[in-house]
Amino acid sequence: EVDFANGFLLGELLHKHGLLDDFRQHFVDENSYSAQSANFAHLKAALRGSANTLGVSLRDEQVREIMGGDRGSSLRFLFQLRKGLEKAGTSATRSASAAQRKEETILPRSRQQNDPVQEHFYDSRLKPLKRTEKRVAYELHAKPFVDEELRQKMSVAESFARDLEAKRCKNQAFRDSRLSTMRDGRATKERVKAEGQEQ
C-alpha cells in the first residue's frame, strides 16, 4: 500500500500505457503532502482527459484512503485500472525486446528465490506467453498488485486455517474436560459404593 501512497506509480502506469504524455513534467516520487496532492490532482485530471477511455474515476475519498495507506485501497483502484486497460485494449508502449530483457533479468532471480507468490505469477501469467508478446510488459507492470491480491488471499486462507485449528483445539479440550469429569464421577460413585458395601 505504501508504494502507491504518493500516486507516482499510478501515474507511471498510465504513462507506460501511452495515456499520460506529461508524466515526467508533473509527477514527483516524493512523500510530502504537497507532492502527494499534486500527483493525485494530475492523476484525476488524466482520468477525466487523456485516459477517459478507461472509464475509471477517482473520488476524493479514494484519494484520502490511498494516501493514508489504507489496506486494500490502492489494490482496488489498481484493479479498476487494469480492467479499464483490458477493456480499452491498450498495451504497454515498451518494445517487445525491452520486455524480453526485463523478463530475463527479473524472472530468473524470482524463480531462484522459490517464493510461492513469484512462482504463481510466473506459472499463471508469464509462462503461457511468448517472450516477444507485448503483453509480457503489461503483465510485468501489473505484477505488484497481482502479487498483493495473492498475498491477501493467502493471508485470509492462513487466518481461516488458524481459526479452524483453534476451534478444533478448543473442542478437543472441552471433550477431554468432560471425559475427565465423567471419569472422576464414576470413580467417586465406585468408591462410595465400595465404602457402603464394606459397612
PASEBA-1860 file (N, C-alpha, C; in nm, 3 decimals):
! residues 199
1> EVDFANGF> 0.082/-0.120/0.000/0.000/0.000/0.000/0.087/0.127/0.000 ~ 0.196/0.122/0.077/0.283/0.240/0.088/0.344/0.276/-0.046 ~ 0.374/0.176/-0.129/0.438/0.200/-0.259/0.353/0.290/-0.349 ~ 0.221/0.285/-0.333/0.132/0.361/-0.420/0.075/0.486/-0.354 ~ 0.114/0.512/-0.229/0.050/0.618/-0.150/0.072/0.758/-0.205 ~ 0.184/0.781/-0.276/0.207/0.917/-0.327/0.156/0.937/-0.469 ~ 0.101/0.832/-0.530/0.041/0.846/-0.662/0.137/0.837/-0.778 ~ 0.268/0.834/-0.750/0.368/0.835/-0.857/0.357/0.710/-0.945
9> LLGELLHK> 0.351/0.593/-0.883/0.345/0.468/-0.959/0.214/0.456/-1.038 ~ 0.108/0.514/-0.985/-0.020/0.511/-1.057/-0.010/0.595/-1.184 ~ 0.055/0.710/-1.173/0.076/0.793/-1.291/0.169/0.725/-1.390 ~ 0.271/0.657/-1.337/0.365/0.586/-1.424/0.294/0.475/-1.502 ~ 0.198/0.410/-1.438/0.123/0.303/-1.504/0.048/0.358/-1.626 ~ -0.019/0.472/-1.609/-0.089/0.533/-1.723/0.010/0.577/-1.830 ~ 0.122/0.632/-1.787/0.224/0.679/-1.881/0.279/0.565/-1.966 ~ 0.305/0.451/-1.903/0.362/0.337/-1.976/0.262/0.272/-2.071
17> HGLLDDFR> 0.135/0.305/-2.052/0.034/0.256/-2.146/-0.008/0.365/-2.244 ~ 0.075/0.470/-2.252/0.052/0.575/-2.351/-0.066/0.665/-2.322 ~ -0.107/0.674/-2.196/-0.225/0.753/-2.161/-0.193/0.880/-2.083 ~ -0.064/0.906/-2.064/-0.025/1.024/-1.986/0.108/1.075/-2.040 ~ 0.102/1.168/-2.134/0.223/1.215/-2.201/0.309/1.305/-2.114 ~ 0.247/1.383/-2.025/0.323/1.481/-1.945/0.361/1.426/-1.807 ~ 0.376/1.296/-1.797/0.404/1.233/-1.667/0.528/1.291/-1.601 ~ 0.638/1.297/-1.673/0.765/1.342/-1.613/0.763/1.491/-1.578
25> QHFVDENS> 0.675/1.565/-1.637/0.668/1.708/-1.608/0.593/1.737/-1.478 ~ 0.497/1.653/-1.445/0.408/1.685/-1.333/0.417/1.590/-1.213 ~ 0.464/1.469/-1.233/0.465/1.372/-1.123/0.603/1.366/-1.057 ~ 0.604/1.362/-0.924/0.730/1.351/-0.848/0.718/1.236/-0.749 ~ 0.826/1.163/-0.736/0.826/1.047/-0.645/0.870/1.091/-0.506 ~ 0.784/1.167/-0.440/0.810/1.217/-0.305/0.688/1.189/-0.218 ~ 0.709/1.187/-0.086/0.601/1.151/0.006/0.546/1.267/0.087 ~ 0.586/1.389/0.053/0.530/1.505/0.123/0.383/1.521/0.083
33> YSAQSANF> 0.307/1.586/0.170/0.164/1.603/0.142/0.141/1.681/0.014 ~ 0.223/1.785/-0.008/0.205/1.867/-0.129/0.233/1.786/-0.255 ~ 0.337/1.700/-0.250/0.370/1.617/-0.366/0.260/1.515/-0.392 ~ 0.210/1.453/-0.285/0.102/1.357/-0.300/-0.022/1.422/-0.360 ~ -0.058/1.538/-0.305/-0.178/1.608/-0.352/-0.166/1.646/-0.499 ~ -0.046/1.695/-0.537/-0.024/1.734/-0.677/-0.031/1.613/-0.769 ~ 0.031/1.503/-0.728/0.029/1.382/-0.811/-0.114/1.334/-0.835 ~ -0.193/1.329/-0.728/-0.329/1.278/-0.742/-0.419/1.377/-0.817
41> AHLKAALR> -0.390/1.505/-0.807/-0.466/1.604/-0.884/-0.443/1.582/-1.033 ~ -0.316/1.559/-1.072/-0.284/1.532/-1.212/-0.342/1.398/-1.257 ~ -0.342/1.302/-1.166/-0.397/1.170/-1.199/-0.547/1.180/-1.227 ~ -0.618/1.253/-1.142/-0.763/1.271/-1.161/-0.791/1.345/-1.292 ~ -0.707/1.444/-1.322/-0.725/1.519/-1.447/-0.703/1.428/-1.568 ~ -0.604/1.340/-1.559/-0.576/1.247/-1.669/-0.692/1.151/-1.690 ~ -0.751/1.103/-1.580/-0.862/1.009/-1.592/-0.986/1.076/-1.653 ~ -0.994/1.208/-1.637/-1.105/1.281/-1.700/-1.071/1.322/-1.843
49> GSANTLGV> -0.940/1.323/-1.875/-0.897/1.368/-2.007/-0.838/1.258/-2.093 ~ -0.704/1.253/-2.099/-0.636/1.161/-2.191/-0.665/1.015/-2.164 ~ -0.699/0.980/-2.039/-0.724/0.840/-2.003/-0.872/0.812/-1.978 ~ -0.958/0.900/-2.031/-1.102/0.882/-2.004/-1.160/0.759/-2.072 ~ -1.087/0.703/-2.170/-1.134/0.582/-2.237/-1.138/0.462/-2.143 ~ -1.068/0.472/-2.030/-1.066/0.361/-1.934/-1.198/0.349/-1.859 ~ -1.271/0.460/-1.851/-1.396/0.457/-1.777/-1.376/0.445/-1.627 ~ -1.262/0.495/-1.578/-1.229/0.485/-1.436/-1.228/0.625/-1.375
57> SLRDEQVR> -1.290/0.641/-1.261/-1.289/0.769/-1.191/-1.219/0.752/-1.057 ~ -1.173/0.863/-1.002/-1.103/0.860/-0.874/-1.165/0.964/-0.783 ~ -1.236/0.918/-0.682/-1.305/1.009/-0.590/-1.209/1.061/-0.483 ~ -1.245/1.174/-0.425/-1.162/1.233/-0.319/-1.146/1.137/-0.202 ~ -1.252/1.065/-0.172/-1.246/0.968/-0.062/-1.145/0.858/-0.091 ~ -1.141/0.812/-0.217/-1.043/0.711/-0.256/-0.901/0.765/-0.243 ~ -0.884/0.890/-0.285/-0.751/0.952/-0.277/-0.704/0.956/-0.132 ~ -0.791/0.996/-0.040/-0.754/1.002/0.101/-0.716/0.864/0.154
65> EIMGGDRG> -0.791/0.762/0.112/-0.762/0.626/0.158/-0.627/0.577/0.105 ~ -0.600/0.604/-0.023/-0.473/0.560/-0.083/-0.357/0.635/-0.020 ~ -0.372/0.767/-0.004/-0.266/0.847/0.058/-0.242/0.803/0.202 ~ -0.348/0.761/0.269/-0.336/0.716/0.408/-0.284/0.574/0.421 ~ -0.268/0.506/0.308/-0.217/0.369/0.311/-0.316/0.268/0.364 ~ -0.447/0.299/0.353/-0.549/0.204/0.400/-0.537/0.074/0.322 ~ -0.539/-0.036/0.395/-0.519/-0.167/0.332/-0.628/-0.196/0.228 ~ -0.584/-0.231/0.109/-0.676/-0.268/0.002/-0.720/-0.151/-0.084
73> SSLRFLFQ> -0.694/-0.028/-0.041/-0.743/0.089/-0.116/-0.675/0.101/-0.253 ~ -0.542/0.098/-0.254/-0.472/0.108/-0.382/-0.495/-0.015/-0.467 ~ -0.507/-0.131/-0.402/-0.531/-0.255/-0.476/-0.663/-0.248/-0.552 ~ -0.768/-0.197/-0.486/-0.898/-0.186/-0.552/-0.892/-0.092/-0.672 ~ -0.820/0.020/-0.655/-0.810/0.115/-0.765/-0.726/0.058/-0.879 ~ -0.620/-0.013/-0.845/-0.535/-0.074/-0.947/-0.613/-0.175/-1.031 ~ -0.700/-0.249/-0.968/-0.778/-0.346/-1.044/-0.882/-0.276/-1.132 ~ -0.930/-0.162/-1.089/-1.019/-0.083/-1.175/-0.942/-0.038/-1.299
81> LRKGLEKA> -0.819/0.009/-1.277/-0.735/0.050/-1.389/-0.707/-0.067/-1.482 ~ -0.677/-0.179/-1.422/-0.643/-0.296/-1.503/-0.761/-0.338/-1.591 ~ -0.880/-0.341/-1.532/-0.999/-0.376/-1.609/-1.022/-0.275/-1.721 ~ -1.000/-0.147/-1.688/-1.017/-0.044/-1.790/-0.918/-0.059/-1.903 ~ -0.794/-0.092/-1.870/-0.690/-0.112/-1.971/-0.723/-0.231/-2.060 ~ -0.769/-0.339/-1.999/-0.803/-0.457/-2.077/-0.923/-0.431/-2.168 ~ -1.020/-0.358/-2.115/-1.140/-0.328/-2.192/-1.109/-0.235/-2.308 ~ -1.021/-0.139/-2.284/-0.985/-0.043/-2.388/-0.889/-0.102/-2.489
89> GTSATRSA> -0.830/-0.216/-2.456/-0.739/-0.282/-2.548/-0.606/-0.212/-2.562 ~ -0.565/-0.138/-2.458/-0.437/-0.070/-2.464/-0.325/-0.166/-2.431 ~ -0.206/-0.129/-2.468/-0.091/-0.214/-2.439/0.027/-0.127/-2.401 ~ 0.124/-0.187/-2.337/0.242/-0.113/-2.294/0.317/-0.060/-2.415 ~ 0.378/0.058/-2.402/0.447/0.120/-2.513/0.591/0.073/-2.526 ~ 0.639/0.000/-2.430/0.775/-0.051/-2.441/0.782/-0.156/-2.551 ~ 0.894/-0.166/-2.615/0.910/-0.262/-2.723/0.916/-0.403/-2.668 ~ 0.893/-0.500/-2.755/0.896/-0.640/-2.712/1.036/-0.678/-2.666
97> SAAQRKEE> 1.137/-0.620/-2.728/1.274/-0.654/-2.687/1.302/-0.603/-2.546 ~ 1.250/-0.484/-2.513/1.268/-0.432/-2.377/1.195/-0.519/-2.277 ~ 1.076/-0.563/-2.314/1.000/-0.652/-2.226/1.075/-0.783/-2.205 ~ 1.135/-0.833/-2.313/1.208/-0.958/-2.302/1.329/-0.942/-2.210 ~ 1.402/-0.829/-2.224/1.517/-0.805/-2.137/1.474/-0.796/-1.992 ~ 1.362/-0.728/-1.966/1.312/-0.714/-1.829/1.274/-0.849/-1.774 ~ 1.209/-0.931/-1.857/1.169/-1.064/-1.812/1.292/-1.147/-1.778 ~ 1.395/-1.138/-1.863/1.515/-1.220/-1.842/1.591/-1.177/-1.718
105> TILPRSRQ> 1.583/-1.047/-1.683/1.655/-1.001/-1.564/1.577/-1.025/-1.436 ~ 1.444/-1.025/-1.446/1.362/-1.040/-1.326/1.328/-1.184/-1.295 ~ 1.284/-1.257/-1.396/1.231/-1.391/-1.370/1.332/-1.490/-1.314 ~ 1.454/-1.499/-1.370/1.546/-1.597/-1.312/1.569/-1.574/-1.164 ~ 1.586/-1.446/-1.122/1.608/-1.417/-0.982/1.486/-1.455/-0.899 ~ 1.366/-1.423/-0.952/1.244/-1.455/-0.879/1.224/-1.604/-0.866 ~ 1.255/-1.677/-0.972/1.237/-1.821/-0.968/1.334/-1.885/-0.869 ~ 1.456/-1.833/-0.863/1.555/-1.890/-0.773/1.518/-1.867/-0.627
113> QNDPVQEH> 1.439/-1.764/-0.599/1.401/-1.736/-0.461/1.302/-1.838/-0.407 ~ 1.239/-1.913/-0.498/1.142/-2.016/-0.459/1.030/-1.957/-0.375 ~ 0.991/-1.835/-0.406/0.880/-1.768/-0.339/0.750/-1.817/-0.402 ~ 0.656/-1.869/-0.324/0.532/-1.920/-0.384/0.454/-1.814/-0.460 ~ 0.462/-1.689/-0.414/0.392/-1.580/-0.484/0.454/-1.558/-0.621 ~ 0.590/-1.557/-0.627/0.659/-1.539/-0.754/0.635/-1.657/-0.847 ~ 0.636/-1.777/-0.790/0.612/-1.898/-0.869/0.473/-1.893/-0.931 ~ 0.374/-1.853/-0.851/0.236/-1.846/-0.900/0.225/-1.744/-1.013
121> FYDSRLKP> 0.289/-1.628/-0.997/0.283/-1.525/-1.100/0.344/-1.575/-1.229 ~ 0.460/-1.638/-1.219/0.528/-1.688/-1.340/0.444/-1.794/-1.409 ~ 0.397/-1.893/-1.331/0.324/-2.006/-1.391/0.189/-1.964/-1.450 ~ 0.120/-1.870/-1.383/-0.015/-1.836/-1.427/-0.020/-1.721/-1.527 ~ 0.079/-1.628/-1.522/0.069/-1.509/-1.606/0.172/-1.503/-1.718 ~ 0.296/-1.547/-1.691/0.401/-1.530/-1.792/0.431/-1.656/-1.872 ~ 0.424/-1.770/-1.808/0.459/-1.895/-1.876/0.377/-1.918/-2.003 ~ 0.244/-1.886/-2.001/0.166/-1.909/-2.123/0.200/-1.815/-2.239
129> LKRTEKRV> 0.274/-1.706/-2.212/0.302/-1.607/-2.315/0.435/-1.631/-2.383 ~ 0.444/-1.591/-2.510/0.572/-1.592/-2.579/0.650/-1.468/-2.537 ~ 0.781/-1.479/-2.533/0.861/-1.368/-2.483/0.850/-1.244/-2.572 ~ 0.813/-1.264/-2.697/0.805/-1.149/-2.788/0.671/-1.078/-2.782 ~ 0.575/-1.134/-2.708/0.443/-1.071/-2.699/0.451/-0.941/-2.619 ~ 0.381/-0.839/-2.667/0.379/-0.711/-2.597/0.313/-0.722/-2.460 ~ 0.224/-0.820/-2.445/0.152/-0.835/-2.319/0.245/-0.869/-2.203 ~ 0.364/-0.921/-2.235/0.461/-0.953/-2.129/0.493/-0.828/-2.048
137> AYELHAKP> 0.515/-0.716/-2.118/0.546/-0.591/-2.049/0.431/-0.548/-1.959 ~ 0.309/-0.565/-2.009/0.191/-0.530/-1.928/0.183/-0.616/-1.804 ~ 0.202/-0.748/-1.820/0.193/-0.839/-1.706/0.300/-0.808/-1.603 ~ 0.420/-0.776/-1.648/0.528/-0.742/-1.555/0.495/-0.615/-1.478 ~ 0.434/-0.519/-1.546/0.399/-0.395/-1.476/0.282/-0.418/-1.381 ~ 0.195/-0.511/-1.415/0.080/-0.541/-1.330/0.118/-0.629/-1.211 ~ 0.240/-0.680/-1.213/0.283/-0.778/-1.114/0.263/-0.735/-0.969 ~ 0.295/-0.611/-0.928/0.281/-0.575/-0.786/0.142/-0.597/-0.730
145> FVDEELRQ> 0.037/-0.557/-0.806/-0.095/-0.574/-0.746/-0.152/-0.713/-0.769 ~ -0.099/-0.787/-0.867/-0.136/-0.929/-0.879/-0.079/-1.005/-0.760 ~ 0.048/-0.974/-0.725/0.111/-1.037/-0.609/0.037/-1.002/-0.481 ~ -0.003/-0.874/-0.468/-0.072/-0.831/-0.346/-0.205/-0.904/-0.331 ~ -0.276/-0.922/-0.443/-0.403/-0.995/-0.437/-0.381/-1.137/-0.385 ~ -0.276/-1.203/-0.438/-0.248/-1.340/-0.396/-0.207/-1.344/-0.249 ~ -0.125/-1.246/-0.206/-0.083/-1.243/-0.066/-0.203/-1.226/0.026 ~ -0.297/-1.141/-0.013/-0.417/-1.122/0.070/-0.500/-1.249/0.076
153> KMSVAESF> -0.512/-1.319/-0.038/-0.587/-1.445/-0.039/-0.518/-1.549/0.049 ~ -0.383/-1.554/0.040/-0.308/-1.648/0.122/-0.323/-1.614/0.270 ~ -0.322/-1.482/0.301/-0.336/-1.439/0.439/-0.473/-1.478/0.495 ~ -0.577/-1.460/0.412/-0.712/-1.499/0.454/-0.720/-1.649/0.477 ~ -0.659/-1.725/0.385/-0.662/-1.871/0.397/-0.587/-1.918/0.522 ~ -0.472/-1.855/0.548/-0.394/-1.891/0.666/-0.470/-1.855/0.794 ~ -0.535/-1.739/0.794/-0.613/-1.697/0.910/-0.729/-1.793/0.934 ~ -0.794/-1.834/0.825/-0.905/-1.929/0.836/-0.856/-2.062/0.892
161> ARDLEAKR> -0.738/-2.106/0.843/-0.682/-2.233/0.892/-0.648/-2.224/1.040 ~ -0.593/-2.108/1.082/-0.560/-2.090/1.224/-0.686/-2.092/1.309 ~ -0.792/-2.026/1.260/-0.919/-2.025/1.334/-0.976/-2.166/1.347 ~ -0.968/-2.244/1.240/-1.018/-2.382/1.245/-0.938/-2.465/1.345 ~ -0.806/-2.446/1.344/-0.721/-2.522/1.436/-0.750/-2.483/1.580 ~ -0.768/-2.351/1.604/-0.800/-2.305/1.739/-0.934/-2.361/1.785 ~ -1.031/-2.364/1.694/-1.163/-2.419/1.728/-1.153/-2.569/1.757 ~ -1.073/-2.639/1.676/-1.055/-2.783/1.697/-0.991/-2.810/1.833
169> CKNQAFRD> -0.888/-2.731/1.866/-0.820/-2.748/1.995/-0.916/-2.717/2.111 ~ -0.998/-2.614/2.093/-1.094/-2.577/2.198/-1.196/-2.689/2.218 ~ -1.246/-2.744/2.108/-1.343/-2.854/2.117/-1.281/-2.977/2.180 ~ -1.155/-3.003/2.143/-1.086/-3.119/2.199/-1.064/-3.101/2.349 ~ -1.028/-2.980/2.390/-1.008/-2.952/2.532/-1.139/-2.968/2.609 ~ -1.250/-2.924/2.546/-1.381/-2.939/2.610/-1.417/-3.086/2.626 ~ -1.394/-3.164/2.520/-1.424/-3.308/2.527/-1.338/-3.377/2.632 ~ -1.210/-3.341/2.636/-1.120/-3.400/2.736/-1.166/-3.366/2.877
177> SRLSTMRD> -1.210/-3.240/2.895/-1.256/-3.197/3.027/-1.382/-3.273/3.068 ~ -1.477/-3.288/2.974/-1.599/-3.363/3.004/-1.568/-3.509/3.036 ~ -1.476/-3.567/2.958/-1.439/-3.707/2.980/-1.374/-3.725/3.116 ~ -1.287/-3.629/3.152/-1.221/-3.635/3.282/-1.323/-3.623/3.395 ~ -1.422/-3.533/3.377/-1.527/-3.515/3.478/-1.609/-3.643/3.494 ~ -1.642/-3.705/3.380/-1.719/-3.829/3.384/-1.641/-3.940/3.453 ~ -1.513/-3.947/3.425/-1.429/-4.049/3.489/-1.422/-4.026/3.639 ~ -1.403/-3.899/3.677/-1.398/-3.867/3.820/-1.530/-3.902/3.887
185> GRATKERV> -1.642/-3.875/3.816/-1.773/-3.906/3.871/-1.792/-4.056/3.891 ~ -1.751/-4.134/3.793/-1.762/-4.280/3.805/-1.674/-4.331/3.917 ~ -1.553/-4.275/3.925/-1.461/-4.319/4.030/-1.519/-4.288/4.168 ~ -1.582/-4.170/4.180/-1.643/-4.132/4.309/-1.758/-4.225/4.344 ~ -1.843/-4.256/4.245/-1.955/-4.347/4.269/-1.906/-4.485/4.311 ~ -1.803/-4.534/4.241/-1.750/-4.666/4.273/-1.690/-4.668/4.414 ~ -1.624/-4.559/4.451/-1.563/-4.551/4.584/-1.671/-4.550/4.692 ~ -1.776/-4.467/4.668/-1.887/-4.460/4.764/-1.956/-4.595/4.775
193> KAEGQEQ> -1.975/-4.659/4.660/-2.039/-4.791/4.659/-1.957/-4.893/4.735 ~ -1.827/-4.888/4.712/-1.737/-4.982/4.780/-1.738/-4.958/4.931 ~ -1.739/-4.831/4.971/-1.741/-4.798/5.113/-1.872/-4.844/5.176 ~ -1.984/-4.834/5.102/-2.113/-4.878/5.154/-2.118/-5.028/5.173 ~ -2.056/-5.100/5.081/-2.053/-5.246/5.092/-1.969/-5.291/5.211 ~ -1.863/-5.217/5.236/-1.775/-5.252/5.349/-1.848/-5.233/5.481 ~ -1.937/-5.133/5.485/-2.010/-5.108/5.609/-2.118/-5.214/5.628
END
